[in-house]
Amino acid sequence: MTDIFDNQILCKNCRKEMQNAKVSKNGFLLRAKICQRCGDKVIHPIDEQEYNKFIGLKKREFRVKMRLVGNSYAVSIPREIVNFIHEQEKMMDDMVRLCFEEAGKLSLNFQEPVKRKEFAHALTNKEKMINELKAQKVRRFEEEKQDE
């Protein structure tokens, strides 16, 4: 089955071909198509669906049990969260990172943070597009000024 983003997508405003890009939202890197001319963007539907699942889970508050196992405490993780992590990574390691964020707040990290290189690449693409849009607006303004 082919992916919709493998095809040419035209901007609904400009009728120009949109370019591939990655957009970062709350630590998620989402595939997108962005119009170089007007800045309109289309997020990949599957990525958007996964992001919406994440937002739904993030809004919920889970009450979980803490048990003593040997010399350590164990916390049960709700099935919905585990399923979401499995879907995201297609496999989950047995080891997770646990750290104190502040007094009374622990964090469990199931994956390494977004690689700086990949995140920087997404930011660079976004900056390039913004600069290109600014340059195009300046050119259009100058053309309109010359026409007067």
C-alpha angles and dihedrals in degrees: 000000000000125000119243090229090061087073130074111268121198124211111251091220104041103021088227124133113267120229129230116256142153122239122200118219122170091334093314119120106214124193111237145169114226129192111233091206107048102011095239112154137200119201118214106261095229092049090048091050091052090047091052090051088053092050090049091053092043092056092053123086115214124205108211136179124247115209135185111242112178107308093337138071121239126206121201113231115213116251092239091061094046091049091050092051091048091052091050098048101023084222135037127211119230090234122073131179117250122190141162110249096181138328108312094008126100125180128207115203116199095181140026114267116268107291109261092226093056093043092047089050090054091049092047091052090050092049091049091052092048091050091048091050091050091050091049092050091050090050092049091048091050091047091051090047091052091048091058 
